[in-house]
Amino acid sequence: MRTYGVIFDVDGVLVDSYDAHYESWLGLGRERGFSMSQDQFVRTFGRTSREVIRECWPDRATSDEVVCELDERKEAVYRDLLAQDFPAMDGARELIDALAAAGFALGVGSSAPPANVELTLEQLGRRDSFQAMVTGADVRFGKPNPQVFLIGAERLALPPSHCLVIEDAPAGVEAAHAGGFVCIGLLSKGRTEDQLREADHVVRSLREVTPELIARMIESGPRPQN
């Protein structure tokens, strides 16, 4: 199976980060004197912190330096929360182990900061299972641009047609298809089946995913899009 690869998104796929991300925004807001509503969080979840800051608090985004400082502080609060109580996605470790045992090449493709991705893989205890790691520091364009997954496939030394992406966000599914990848959509917290309807296959848990399923999907290729 070394001719096949799997590229995992991180937030909502390897780590159940929904609550920790919301709590980190609330914590930052308490420190800096602003607030984030649940509606704002749901609408912006999955985008980079820098984009969220500029959209939700334009009066505070007075310069790139200020945005960067707020971004770094928010992500530090998030990592502190994860280090205290790491919520691995159900079945993540088991799927990684099964794929590695079957000989798949494994990578991650995320718009998150490198430190967030490293922390997730370390907390899972599976850092050595991955041959490629692509983070927000590696890309110029965020999802739905396919750059993050294309770099991942390149680092795995595989064409996109030999890889499958596992995503939980509509923009991630769109990015996967734009790059020529087959995609499994995972219904993580805050996502609906309708949002992931463009995925080639939708699951409610990583425990529904097997090496055999992934191999069949790669061999069949992406389903025709509407």
Sequence and secondary structure as in RCSB ss.txt:
>XXXX:A:sequence
MRTYGVIFDVDGVLVDSYDAHYESWLGLGRERGFSMSQDQFVRTFGRTSREVIRECWPDRATSDEVVCELDERKE
AVYRDLLAQDFPAMDGARELIDALAAAGFALGVGSSAPPANVELTLEQLGRRDSFQAMVTGADVRFGKPNPQVFL
IGAERLALPPSHCLVIEDAPAGVEAAHAGGFVCIGLLSKGRTEDQLREADHVVRSLREVTPELIARMIESGPRPQ
N
>XXXX:A:secstr
 TT EEEE SBTTTB  HHHHHHHHHHHHHHHT    HHHHHHHTTS HHHHHHHH TTT  SHHHHHHHHHHHH
HHHHHHHHHS  B TTHHHHHHHHHHTT EEEEE SS HHHHHHHHHHHT GGG SEEE GGG SS TTSTHHHH
HHHHHTT  GGGEEEEESSHHHHHHHHHTT EEEEE  TT  TTTTTTSSEEESSGGG  HHHHHHHHHH     
 
